[in-house]
């Protein structure tokens, strides 16, 4: 699976889990089976502005309570600004 596919799967899993913290995502059995390197996938998704979380790197235990949120797609941001 390439990075783009993993990011798409990450989006799907965050939608499935709803409001999610790193600990929930990291400890979820389904996510554990999908992602070889969850931290790397999260960093790639953040770099592409698909997810948002504080800091650059999340570590198990230390950052379990850090919330990870999906960012709206770029076109949705433009539409929201135009309708305001």
PDB file with one MODEL, atoms N, CA, C and O in Angstrom:
MODEL        1
ATOM      1  N   UNK A   1       0.861  -1.173   0.000  1.00  0.00           N
ATOM      2  CA  UNK A   1       0.000   0.000   0.000  1.00  0.00           C
ATOM      3  C   UNK A   1       0.906   1.235   0.000  1.00  0.00           C
ATOM      4  O   UNK A   1       1.839   1.330   0.797  1.00  0.00           O
ATOM      5  N   UNK A   2       0.620   2.175  -0.902  1.00  0.00           N
ATOM      6  CA  UNK A   2       1.433   3.393  -0.948  1.00  0.00           C
ATOM      7  C   UNK A   2       0.902   4.432   0.045  1.00  0.00           C
ATOM      8  O   UNK A   2      -0.134   4.223   0.676  1.00  0.00           O
ATOM      9  N   UNK A   3       1.606   5.531   0.173  1.00  0.00           N
ATOM     10  CA  UNK A   3       1.276   6.557   1.161  1.00  0.00           C
ATOM     11  C   UNK A   3      -0.122   7.132   0.926  1.00  0.00           C
ATOM     12  O   UNK A   3      -0.877   7.325   1.879  1.00  0.00           O
ATOM     13  N   UNK A   4      -0.467   7.402  -0.314  1.00  0.00           N
ATOM     14  CA  UNK A   4      -1.788   7.975  -0.604  1.00  0.00           C
ATOM     15  C   UNK A   4      -2.910   7.023  -0.191  1.00  0.00           C
ATOM     16  O   UNK A   4      -3.928   7.454   0.349  1.00  0.00           O
ATOM     17  N   UNK A   5      -2.721   5.726  -0.449  1.00  0.00           N
ATOM     18  CA  UNK A   5      -3.716   4.728  -0.041  1.00  0.00           C
ATOM     19  C   UNK A   5      -3.826   4.669   1.477  1.00  0.00           C
ATOM     20  O   UNK A   5      -4.927   4.573   2.020  1.00  0.00           O
ATOM     21  N   UNK A   6      -2.683   4.728   2.162  1.00  0.00           N
ATOM     22  CA  UNK A   6      -2.698   4.691   3.626  1.00  0.00           C
ATOM     23  C   UNK A   6      -3.398   5.916   4.195  1.00  0.00           C
ATOM     24  O   UNK A   6      -4.146   5.801   5.167  1.00  0.00           O
ATOM     25  N   UNK A   7      -3.172   7.075   3.614  1.00  0.00           N
ATOM     26  CA  UNK A   7      -3.833   8.293   4.082  1.00  0.00           C
ATOM     27  C   UNK A   7      -5.339   8.184   3.871  1.00  0.00           C
ATOM     28  O   UNK A   7      -6.119   8.596   4.730  1.00  0.00           O
ATOM     29  N   UNK A   8      -5.748   7.636   2.741  1.00  0.00           N
ATOM     30  CA  UNK A   8      -7.179   7.449   2.487  1.00  0.00           C
ATOM     31  C   UNK A   8      -7.779   6.489   3.517  1.00  0.00           C
ATOM     32  O   UNK A   8      -8.873   6.732   4.025  1.00  0.00           O
ATOM     33  N   UNK A   9      -7.076   5.409   3.824  1.00  0.00           N
ATOM     34  CA  UNK A   9      -7.536   4.457   4.840  1.00  0.00           C
ATOM     35  C   UNK A   9      -7.600   5.137   6.209  1.00  0.00           C
ATOM     36  O   UNK A   9      -8.523   4.888   6.985  1.00  0.00           O
ATOM     37  N   UNK A  10      -6.624   5.989   6.503  1.00  0.00           N
ATOM     38  CA  UNK A  10      -6.616   6.716   7.764  1.00  0.00           C
ATOM     39  C   UNK A  10      -7.857   7.591   7.885  1.00  0.00           C
ATOM     40  O   UNK A  10      -8.497   7.615   8.936  1.00  0.00           O
ATOM     41  N   UNK A  11      -8.198   8.303   6.827  1.00  0.00           N
ATOM     42  CA  UNK A  11      -9.416   9.120   6.825  1.00  0.00           C
ATOM     43  C   UNK A  11     -10.643   8.259   7.112  1.00  0.00           C
ATOM     44  O   UNK A  11     -11.501   8.639   7.909  1.00  0.00           O
ATOM     45  N   UNK A  12     -10.723   7.112   6.471  1.00  0.00           N
ATOM     46  CA  UNK A  12     -11.857   6.207   6.681  1.00  0.00           C
ATOM     47  C   UNK A  12     -11.931   5.745   8.131  1.00  0.00           C
ATOM     48  O   UNK A  12     -13.015   5.684   8.710  1.00  0.00           O
ATOM     49  N   UNK A  13     -10.792   5.423   8.715  1.00  0.00           N
ATOM     50  CA  UNK A  13     -10.776   4.945  10.097  1.00  0.00           C
ATOM     51  C   UNK A  13     -11.141   6.059  11.080  1.00  0.00           C
ATOM     52  O   UNK A  13     -11.824   5.800  12.071  1.00  0.00           O
ATOM     53  N   UNK A  14     -10.708   7.267  10.827  1.00  0.00           N
ATOM     54  CA  UNK A  14     -11.076   8.383  11.703  1.00  0.00           C
ATOM     55  C   UNK A  14     -12.577   8.635  11.599  1.00  0.00           C
ATOM     56  O   UNK A  14     -13.223   8.912  12.610  1.00  0.00           O
ATOM     57  N   UNK A  15     -13.139   8.543  10.407  1.00  0.00           N
ATOM     58  CA  UNK A  15     -14.596   8.671  10.247  1.00  0.00           C
ATOM     59  C   UNK A  15     -15.310   7.558  11.013  1.00  0.00           C
ATOM     60  O   UNK A  15     -16.316   7.809  11.677  1.00  0.00           O
ATOM     61  N   UNK A  16     -14.802   6.344  10.926  1.00  0.00           N
ATOM     62  CA  UNK A  16     -15.415   5.196  11.608  1.00  0.00           C
ATOM     63  C   UNK A  16     -15.404   5.374  13.122  1.00  0.00           C
ATOM     64  O   UNK A  16     -16.390   5.080  13.797  1.00  0.00           O
ATOM     65  N   UNK A  17     -14.282   5.857  13.647  1.00  0.00           N
ATOM     66  CA  UNK A  17     -14.136   5.988  15.095  1.00  0.00           C
ATOM     67  C   UNK A  17     -14.748   7.274  15.640  1.00  0.00           C
ATOM     68  O   UNK A  17     -14.999   7.382  16.840  1.00  0.00           O
ATOM     69  N   UNK A  18     -14.986   8.234  14.780  1.00  0.00           N
ATOM     70  CA  UNK A  18     -15.538   9.518  15.235  1.00  0.00           C
ATOM     71  C   UNK A  18     -14.446  10.382  15.834  1.00  0.00           C
ATOM     72  O   UNK A  18     -13.313  10.375  15.353  1.00  0.00           O
ATOM     73  N   UNK A  19     -14.775  11.124  16.874  1.00  0.00           N
ATOM     74  CA  UNK A  19     -13.788  11.956  17.558  1.00  0.00           C
ATOM     75  C   UNK A  19     -12.723  11.025  18.122  1.00  0.00           C
ATOM     76  O   UNK A  19     -13.036  10.135  18.914  1.00  0.00           O
ATOM     77  N   UNK A  20     -11.477  11.218  17.727  1.00  0.00           N
ATOM     78  CA  UNK A  20     -10.457  10.226  18.049  1.00  0.00           C
ATOM     79  C   UNK A  20      -9.206  10.863  18.630  1.00  0.00           C
ATOM     80  O   UNK A  20      -8.779  11.941  18.216  1.00  0.00           O
ATOM     81  N   UNK A  21      -8.633  10.167  19.599  1.00  0.00           N
ATOM     82  CA  UNK A  21      -7.336  10.553  20.141  1.00  0.00           C
ATOM     83  C   UNK A  21      -6.292   9.584  19.589  1.00  0.00           C
ATOM     84  O   UNK A  21      -6.626   8.524  19.058  1.00  0.00           O
ATOM     85  N   UNK A  22      -5.039   9.963  19.723  1.00  0.00           N
ATOM     86  CA  UNK A  22      -3.963   9.106  19.233  1.00  0.00           C
ATOM     87  C   UNK A  22      -4.002   7.741  19.910  1.00  0.00           C
ATOM     88  O   UNK A  22      -3.792   6.717  19.260  1.00  0.00           O
ATOM     89  N   UNK A  23      -4.270   7.723  21.211  1.00  0.00           N
ATOM     90  CA  UNK A  23      -4.310   6.453  21.949  1.00  0.00           C
ATOM     91  C   UNK A  23      -5.380   5.522  21.425  1.00  0.00           C
ATOM     92  O   UNK A  23      -5.142   4.324  21.274  1.00  0.00           O
ATOM     93  N   UNK A  24      -6.562   6.058  21.145  1.00  0.00           N
ATOM     94  CA  UNK A  24      -7.659   5.243  20.608  1.00  0.00           C
ATOM     95  C   UNK A  24      -7.270   4.693  19.242  1.00  0.00           C
ATOM     96  O   UNK A  24      -7.461   3.508  18.970  1.00  0.00           O
ATOM     97  N   UNK A  25      -6.735   5.534  18.397  1.00  0.00           N
ATOM     98  CA  UNK A  25      -6.327   5.127  17.053  1.00  0.00           C
ATOM     99  C   UNK A  25      -5.212   4.086  17.120  1.00  0.00           C
ATOM    100  O   UNK A  25      -5.247   3.080  16.412  1.00  0.00           O
ATOM    101  N   UNK A  26      -4.233   4.336  17.970  1.00  0.00           N
ATOM    102  CA  UNK A  26      -3.073   3.451  18.079  1.00  0.00           C
ATOM    103  C   UNK A  26      -3.471   2.076  18.614  1.00  0.00           C
ATOM    104  O   UNK A  26      -2.928   1.061  18.178  1.00  0.00           O
ATOM    105  N   UNK A  27      -4.414   2.036  19.556  1.00  0.00           N
ATOM    106  CA  UNK A  27      -4.801   0.781  20.200  1.00  0.00           C
ATOM    107  C   UNK A  27      -5.965   0.064  19.522  1.00  0.00           C
ATOM    108  O   UNK A  27      -6.350  -1.022  19.957  1.00  0.00           O
ATOM    109  N   UNK A  28      -6.528   0.642  18.481  1.00  0.00           N
ATOM    110  CA  UNK A  28      -7.634   0.024  17.770  1.00  0.00           C
ATOM    111  C   UNK A  28      -7.111  -1.181  16.975  1.00  0.00           C
ATOM    112  O   UNK A  28      -6.160  -1.055  16.204  1.00  0.00           O
ATOM    113  N   UNK A  29      -7.742  -2.351  17.168  1.00  0.00           N
ATOM    114  CA  UNK A  29      -7.283  -3.575  16.502  1.00  0.00           C
ATOM    115  C   UNK A  29      -7.318  -3.461  14.986  1.00  0.00           C
ATOM    116  O   UNK A  29      -6.397  -3.906  14.301  1.00  0.00           O
ATOM    117  N   UNK A  30      -8.379  -2.867  14.466  1.00  0.00           N
ATOM    118  CA  UNK A  30      -8.504  -2.743  13.007  1.00  0.00           C
ATOM    119  C   UNK A  30      -7.383  -1.865  12.450  1.00  0.00           C
ATOM    120  O   UNK A  30      -6.785  -2.196  11.427  1.00  0.00           O
ATOM    121  N   UNK A  31      -7.100  -0.753  13.116  1.00  0.00           N
ATOM    122  CA  UNK A  31      -6.013   0.137  12.665  1.00  0.00           C
ATOM    123  C   UNK A  31      -4.661  -0.564  12.755  1.00  0.00           C
ATOM    124  O   UNK A  31      -3.805  -0.402  11.884  1.00  0.00           O
ATOM    125  N   UNK A  32      -4.481  -1.343  13.814  1.00  0.00           N
ATOM    126  CA  UNK A  32      -3.216  -2.069  13.973  1.00  0.00           C
ATOM    127  C   UNK A  32      -2.978  -3.027  12.815  1.00  0.00           C
ATOM    128  O   UNK A  32      -1.837  -3.249  12.410  1.00  0.00           O
ATOM    129  N   UNK A  33      -4.062  -3.596  12.281  1.00  0.00           N
ATOM    130  CA  UNK A  33      -3.935  -4.526  11.153  1.00  0.00           C
ATOM    131  C   UNK A  33      -3.741  -3.811   9.821  1.00  0.00           C
ATOM    132  O   UNK A  33      -3.202  -4.393   8.880  1.00  0.00           O
ATOM    133  N   UNK A  34      -4.175  -2.555   9.730  1.00  0.00           N
ATOM    134  CA  UNK A  34      -4.079  -1.808   8.468  1.00  0.00           C
ATOM    135  C   UNK A  34      -2.739  -1.099   8.326  1.00  0.00           C
ATOM    136  O   UNK A  34      -2.096  -1.178   7.279  1.00  0.00           O
ATOM    137  N   UNK A  35      -2.319  -0.408   9.381  1.00  0.00           N
ATOM    138  CA  UNK A  35      -1.163   0.490   9.284  1.00  0.00           C
ATOM    139  C   UNK A  35       0.095  -0.137   9.849  1.00  0.00           C
ATOM    140  O   UNK A  35       0.145  -0.507  11.022  1.00  0.00           O
ATOM    141  N   UNK A  36       1.121  -0.255   8.998  1.00  0.00           N
ATOM    142  CA  UNK A  36       2.418  -0.732   9.460  1.00  0.00           C
ATOM    143  C   UNK A  36       3.097   0.322  10.318  1.00  0.00           C
ATOM    144  O   UNK A  36       3.725   0.007  11.328  1.00  0.00           O
ATOM    145  N   UNK A  37       2.964   1.575   9.906  1.00  0.00           N
ATOM    146  CA  UNK A  37       3.616   2.682  10.602  1.00  0.00           C
ATOM    147  C   UNK A  37       2.607   3.826  10.763  1.00  0.00           C
ATOM    148  O   UNK A  37       2.610   4.782   9.988  1.00  0.00           O
ATOM    149  N   UNK A  38       1.748   3.713  11.779  1.00  0.00           N
ATOM    150  CA  UNK A  38       0.703   4.702  11.985  1.00  0.00           C
ATOM    151  C   UNK A  38       1.275   6.105  12.152  1.00  0.00           C
ATOM    152  O   UNK A  38       0.739   7.061  11.591  1.00  0.00           O
ATOM    153  N   UNK A  39       2.345   6.236  12.908  1.00  0.00           N
ATOM    154  CA  UNK A  39       2.943   7.558  13.141  1.00  0.00           C
ATOM    155  C   UNK A  39       3.403   8.175  11.824  1.00  0.00           C
ATOM    156  O   UNK A  39       3.204   9.369  11.603  1.00  0.00           O
ATOM    157  N   UNK A  40       4.005   7.391  10.959  1.00  0.00           N
ATOM    158  CA  UNK A  40       4.445   7.886   9.661  1.00  0.00           C
ATOM    159  C   UNK A  40       3.277   8.298   8.780  1.00  0.00           C
ATOM    160  O   UNK A  40       3.349   9.305   8.076  1.00  0.00           O
ATOM    161  N   UNK A  41       2.199   7.517   8.821  1.00  0.00           N
ATOM    162  CA  UNK A  41       1.003   7.850   8.048  1.00  0.00           C
ATOM    163  C   UNK A  41       0.386   9.142   8.556  1.00  0.00           C
ATOM    164  O   UNK A  41      -0.045   9.980   7.764  1.00  0.00           O
ATOM    165  N   UNK A  42       0.340   9.311   9.877  1.00  0.00           N
ATOM    166  CA  UNK A  42      -0.191  10.552  10.458  1.00  0.00           C
ATOM    167  C   UNK A  42       0.650  11.752  10.051  1.00  0.00           C
ATOM    168  O   UNK A  42       0.105  12.803   9.716  1.00  0.00           O
ATOM    169  N   UNK A  43       1.964  11.608  10.078  1.00  0.00           N
ATOM    170  CA  UNK A  43       2.845  12.719   9.677  1.00  0.00           C
ATOM    171  C   UNK A  43       2.636  13.082   8.209  1.00  0.00           C
ATOM    172  O   UNK A  43       2.595  14.262   7.860  1.00  0.00           O
ATOM    173  N   UNK A  44       2.505  12.069   7.348  1.00  0.00           N
ATOM    174  CA  UNK A  44       2.280  12.326   5.923  1.00  0.00           C
ATOM    175  C   UNK A  44       0.927  13.009   5.715  1.00  0.00           C
ATOM    176  O   UNK A  44       0.814  13.921   4.896  1.00  0.00           O
ATOM    177  N   UNK A  45      -0.095  12.575   6.448  1.00  0.00           N
ATOM    178  CA  UNK A  45      -1.429  13.177   6.333  1.00  0.00           C
ATOM    179  C   UNK A  45      -1.417  14.615   6.843  1.00  0.00           C
ATOM    180  O   UNK A  45      -2.094  15.478   6.283  1.00  0.00           O
ATOM    181  N   UNK A  46      -0.657  14.874   7.895  1.00  0.00           N
ATOM    182  CA  UNK A  46      -0.566  16.245   8.412  1.00  0.00           C
ATOM    183  C   UNK A  46       0.158  17.142   7.407  1.00  0.00           C
ATOM    184  O   UNK A  46      -0.246  18.283   7.184  1.00  0.00           O
ATOM    185  N   UNK A  47       1.212  16.629   6.812  1.00  0.00           N
ATOM    186  CA  UNK A  47       1.972  17.395   5.814  1.00  0.00           C
ATOM    187  C   UNK A  47       1.081  17.770   4.623  1.00  0.00           C
ATOM    188  O   UNK A  47       1.240  18.840   4.037  1.00  0.00           O
ATOM    189  N   UNK A  48       0.143  16.881   4.270  1.00  0.00           N
ATOM    190  CA  UNK A  48      -0.788  17.130   3.163  1.00  0.00           C
ATOM    191  C   UNK A  48      -2.049  17.876   3.617  1.00  0.00           C
ATOM    192  O   UNK A  48      -2.985  18.067   2.841  1.00  0.00           O
ATOM    193  N   UNK A  49      -2.054  18.294   4.890  1.00  0.00           N
ATOM    194  CA  UNK A  49      -3.152  19.074   5.487  1.00  0.00           C
ATOM    195  C   UNK A  49      -4.484  18.328   5.465  1.00  0.00           C
ATOM    196  O   UNK A  49      -5.539  18.917   5.228  1.00  0.00           O
ATOM    197  N   UNK A  50      -4.413  17.022   5.717  1.00  0.00           N
ATOM    198  CA  UNK A  50      -5.620  16.200   5.784  1.00  0.00           C
ATOM    199  C   UNK A  50      -6.056  16.013   7.227  1.00  0.00           C
ATOM    200  O   UNK A  50      -7.252  15.945   7.512  1.00  0.00           O
ATOM    201  N   UNK A  51      -5.096  15.929   8.137  1.00  0.00           N
ATOM    202  CA  UNK A  51      -5.405  15.836   9.561  1.00  0.00           C
ATOM    203  C   UNK A  51      -4.694  16.964  10.302  1.00  0.00           C
ATOM    204  O   UNK A  51      -3.753  17.578   9.800  1.00  0.00           O
ATOM    205  N   UNK A  52      -5.179  17.210  11.508  1.00  0.00           N
ATOM    206  CA  UNK A  52      -4.546  18.225  12.357  1.00  0.00           C
ATOM    207  C   UNK A  52      -4.349  17.649  13.754  1.00  0.00           C
ATOM    208  O   UNK A  52      -5.228  16.977  14.295  1.00  0.00           O
ATOM    209  N   UNK A  53      -3.192  17.922  14.321  1.00  0.00           N
ATOM    210  CA  UNK A  53      -2.894  17.595  15.712  1.00  0.00           C
ATOM    211  C   UNK A  53      -1.707  18.450  16.134  1.00  0.00           C
ATOM    212  O   UNK A  53      -0.884  18.833  15.302  1.00  0.00           O
ATOM    213  N   UNK A  54      -1.621  18.751  17.430  1.00  0.00           N
ATOM    214  CA  UNK A  54      -0.508  19.592  17.885  1.00  0.00           C
ATOM    215  C   UNK A  54       0.828  18.847  17.827  1.00  0.00           C
ATOM    216  O   UNK A  54       0.882  17.637  18.044  1.00  0.00           O
ATOM    217  N   UNK A  55       1.874  19.561  17.540  1.00  0.00           N
ATOM    218  CA  UNK A  55       3.211  18.985  17.504  1.00  0.00           C
ATOM    219  C   UNK A  55       3.516  18.333  16.169  1.00  0.00           C
ATOM    220  O   UNK A  55       2.706  18.360  15.242  1.00  0.00           O
ATOM    221  N   UNK A  56       4.691  17.750  16.092  1.00  0.00           N
ATOM    222  CA  UNK A  56       5.143  17.114  14.853  1.00  0.00           C
ATOM    223  C   UNK A  56       5.069  15.593  14.921  1.00  0.00           C
ATOM    224  O   UNK A  56       4.808  14.934  13.914  1.00  0.00           O
ATOM    225  N   UNK A  57       5.297  15.041  16.106  1.00  0.00           N
ATOM    226  CA  UNK A  57       5.425  13.595  16.255  1.00  0.00           C
ATOM    227  C   UNK A  57       4.603  13.141  17.442  1.00  0.00           C
ATOM    228  O   UNK A  57       4.648  13.768  18.500  1.00  0.00           O
ATOM    229  N   UNK A  58       3.851  12.060  17.287  1.00  0.00           N
ATOM    230  CA  UNK A  58       3.058  11.509  18.376  1.00  0.00           C
ATOM    231  C   UNK A  58       3.683  10.194  18.815  1.00  0.00           C
ATOM    232  O   UNK A  58       4.034   9.353  17.987  1.00  0.00           O
ATOM    233  N   UNK A  59       3.819  10.023  20.128  1.00  0.00           N
ATOM    234  CA  UNK A  59       4.411   8.816  20.682  1.00  0.00           C
ATOM    235  C   UNK A  59       3.412   8.116  21.590  1.00  0.00           C
ATOM    236  O   UNK A  59       2.689   8.759  22.350  1.00  0.00           O
ATOM    237  N   UNK A  60       3.380   6.781  21.502  1.00  0.00           N
ATOM    238  CA  UNK A  60       2.472   6.008  22.330  1.00  0.00           C
ATOM    239  C   UNK A  60       2.759   6.260  23.805  1.00  0.00           C
ATOM    240  O   UNK A  60       3.914   6.342  24.222  1.00  0.00           O
ATOM    241  N   UNK A  61       1.702   6.380  24.575  1.00  0.00           N
ATOM    242  CA  UNK A  61       1.834   6.637  26.004  1.00  0.00           C
ATOM    243  C   UNK A  61       1.873   8.123  26.297  1.00  0.00           C
ATOM    244  O   UNK A  61       0.993   8.645  26.981  1.00  0.00           O
ATOM    245  N   UNK A  62       2.865   8.799  25.796  1.00  0.00           N
ATOM    246  CA  UNK A  62       3.052  10.230  26.038  1.00  0.00           C
ATOM    247  C   UNK A  62       1.931  11.063  25.420  1.00  0.00           C
ATOM    248  O   UNK A  62       1.461  12.023  26.031  1.00  0.00           O
ATOM    249  N   UNK A  63       1.507  10.704  24.224  1.00  0.00           N
ATOM    250  CA  UNK A  63       0.530  11.511  23.479  1.00  0.00           C
ATOM    251  C   UNK A  63      -0.812  10.806  23.277  1.00  0.00           C
ATOM    252  O   UNK A  63      -1.548  11.144  22.350  1.00  0.00           O
ATOM    253  N   UNK A  64      -1.139   9.839  24.124  1.00  0.00           N
ATOM    254  CA  UNK A  64      -2.379   9.077  23.958  1.00  0.00           C
ATOM    255  C   UNK A  64      -3.634   9.949  23.981  1.00  0.00           C
ATOM    256  O   UNK A  64      -4.633   9.603  23.351  1.00  0.00           O
ATOM    257  N   UNK A  65      -3.598  11.060  24.687  1.00  0.00           N
ATOM    258  CA  UNK A  65      -4.792  11.906  24.814  1.00  0.00           C
ATOM    259  C   UNK A  65      -4.848  13.046  23.801  1.00  0.00           C
ATOM    260  O   UNK A  65      -5.749  13.883  23.866  1.00  0.00           O
ATOM    261  N   UNK A  66      -3.909  13.089  22.878  1.00  0.00           N
ATOM    262  CA  UNK A  66      -3.880  14.133  21.858  1.00  0.00           C
ATOM    263  C   UNK A  66      -4.964  13.848  20.822  1.00  0.00           C
ATOM    264  O   UNK A  66      -5.012  12.760  20.248  1.00  0.00           O
ATOM    265  N   UNK A  67      -5.831  14.830  20.586  1.00  0.00           N
ATOM    266  CA  UNK A  67      -6.914  14.668  19.618  1.00  0.00           C
ATOM    267  C   UNK A  67      -6.395  14.841  18.196  1.00  0.00           C
ATOM    268  O   UNK A  67      -5.605  15.738  17.901  1.00  0.00           O
ATOM    269  N   UNK A  68      -6.861  13.957  17.332  1.00  0.00           N
ATOM    270  CA  UNK A  68      -6.537  14.022  15.902  1.00  0.00           C
ATOM    271  C   UNK A  68      -7.835  14.338  15.179  1.00  0.00           C
ATOM    272  O   UNK A  68      -8.835  13.641  15.353  1.00  0.00           O
ATOM    273  N   UNK A  69      -7.820  15.381  14.375  1.00  0.00           N
ATOM    274  CA  UNK A  69      -9.039  15.762  13.661  1.00  0.00           C
ATOM    275  C   UNK A  69      -8.775  15.833  12.171  1.00  0.00           C
ATOM    276  O   UNK A  69      -7.669  16.137  11.724  1.00  0.00           O
ATOM    277  N   UNK A  70      -9.828  15.543  11.412  1.00  0.00           N
ATOM    278  CA  UNK A  70      -9.755  15.685   9.964  1.00  0.00           C
ATOM    279  C   UNK A  70      -9.959  17.146   9.612  1.00  0.00           C
ATOM    280  O   UNK A  70     -10.829  17.810  10.175  1.00  0.00           O
ATOM    281  N   UNK A  71      -9.169  17.640   8.693  1.00  0.00           N
ATOM    282  CA  UNK A  71      -9.344  19.009   8.214  1.00  0.00           C
ATOM    283  C   UNK A  71     -10.301  18.973   7.032  1.00  0.00           C
ATOM    284  O   UNK A  71     -10.329  17.991   6.291  1.00  0.00           O
ATOM    285  N   UNK A  72     -11.082  20.027   6.846  1.00  0.00           N
ATOM    286  CA  UNK A  72     -11.992  20.042   5.697  1.00  0.00           C
ATOM    287  C   UNK A  72     -11.206  20.079   4.390  1.00  0.00           C
ATOM    288  O   UNK A  72     -10.114  20.645   4.334  1.00  0.00           O
ATOM    289  N   UNK A  73     -11.761  19.476   3.341  1.00  0.00           N
ATOM    290  CA  UNK A  73     -11.086  19.529   2.034  1.00  0.00           C
ATOM    291  C   UNK A  73     -10.916  20.976   1.574  1.00  0.00           C
ATOM    292  O   UNK A  73     -11.730  21.827   1.934  1.00  0.00           O
ATOM    293  N   UNK A  74      -9.877  21.278   0.785  1.00  0.00           N
ATOM    294  CA  UNK A  74      -9.620  22.662   0.353  1.00  0.00           C
ATOM    295  C   UNK A  74     -10.825  23.347  -0.302  1.00  0.00           C
ATOM    296  O   UNK A  74     -11.070  24.524  -0.038  1.00  0.00           O
ATOM    297  N   UNK A  75     -11.582  22.638  -1.153  1.00  0.00           N
ATOM    298  CA  UNK A  75     -12.721  23.258  -1.799  1.00  0.00           C
ATOM    299  C   UNK A  75     -13.809  23.615  -0.794  1.00  0.00           C
ATOM    300  O   UNK A  75     -14.523  24.598  -0.989  1.00  0.00           O
ATOM    301  N   UNK A  76     -13.950  22.833   0.282  1.00  0.00           N
ATOM    302  CA  UNK A  76     -14.952  23.135   1.304  1.00  0.00           C
ATOM    303  C   UNK A  76     -14.582  24.402   2.061  1.00  0.00           C
ATOM    304  O   UNK A  76     -15.460  25.167   2.461  1.00  0.00           O
ATOM    305  N   UNK A  77     -13.278  24.629   2.262  1.00  0.00           N
ATOM    306  CA  UNK A  77     -12.824  25.843   2.927  1.00  0.00           C
ATOM    307  C   UNK A  77     -13.170  27.053   2.074  1.00  0.00           C
ATOM    308  O   UNK A  77     -13.669  28.050   2.596  1.00  0.00           O
ATOM    309  N   UNK A  78     -12.917  26.986   0.774  1.00  0.00           N
ATOM    310  CA  UNK A  78     -13.219  28.071  -0.134  1.00  0.00           C
ATOM    311  C   UNK A  78     -14.716  28.363  -0.203  1.00  0.00           C
ATOM    312  O   UNK A  78     -15.122  29.525  -0.239  1.00  0.00           O
ATOM    313  N   UNK A  79     -15.533  27.319  -0.220  1.00  0.00           N
ATOM    314  CA  UNK A  79     -16.981  27.482  -0.274  1.00  0.00           C
ATOM    315  C   UNK A  79     -17.478  28.109   1.021  1.00  0.00           C
ATOM    316  O   UNK A  79     -18.330  28.997   0.982  1.00  0.00           O
ATOM    317  N   UNK A  80     -16.963  27.668   2.171  1.00  0.00           N
ATOM    318  CA  UNK A  80     -17.380  28.225   3.450  1.00  0.00           C
ATOM    319  C   UNK A  80     -17.020  29.699   3.546  1.00  0.00           C
ATOM    320  O   UNK A  80     -17.800  30.489   4.078  1.00  0.00           O
ATOM    321  N   UNK A  81     -15.859  30.081   3.044  1.00  0.00           N
ATOM    322  CA  UNK A  81     -15.432  31.481   3.087  1.00  0.00           C
ATOM    323  C   UNK A  81     -16.307  32.328   2.147  1.00  0.00           C
ATOM    324  O   UNK A  81     -16.613  33.479   2.459  1.00  0.00           O
ATOM    325  N   UNK A  82     -16.703  31.769   1.016  1.00  0.00           N
ATOM    326  CA  UNK A  82     -17.496  32.510   0.040  1.00  0.00           C
ATOM    327  C   UNK A  82     -18.923  32.731   0.524  1.00  0.00           C
ATOM    328  O   UNK A  82     -19.559  33.719   0.156  1.00  0.00           O
ATOM    329  N   UNK A  83     -19.436  31.802   1.360  1.00  0.00           N
ATOM    330  CA  UNK A  83     -20.817  31.938   1.830  1.00  0.00           C
ATOM    331  C   UNK A  83     -20.924  32.746   3.106  1.00  0.00           C
ATOM    332  O   UNK A  83     -22.030  33.062   3.544  1.00  0.00           O
ATOM    333  N   UNK A  84     -19.807  33.084   3.708  1.00  0.00           N
ATOM    334  CA  UNK A  84     -19.835  33.845   4.976  1.00  0.00           C
ATOM    335  C   UNK A  84     -20.082  35.306   4.740  1.00  0.00           C
ATOM    336  O   UNK A  84     -20.136  36.085   5.692  1.00  0.00           O
TER     337      UNK A  84
ENDMDL
END
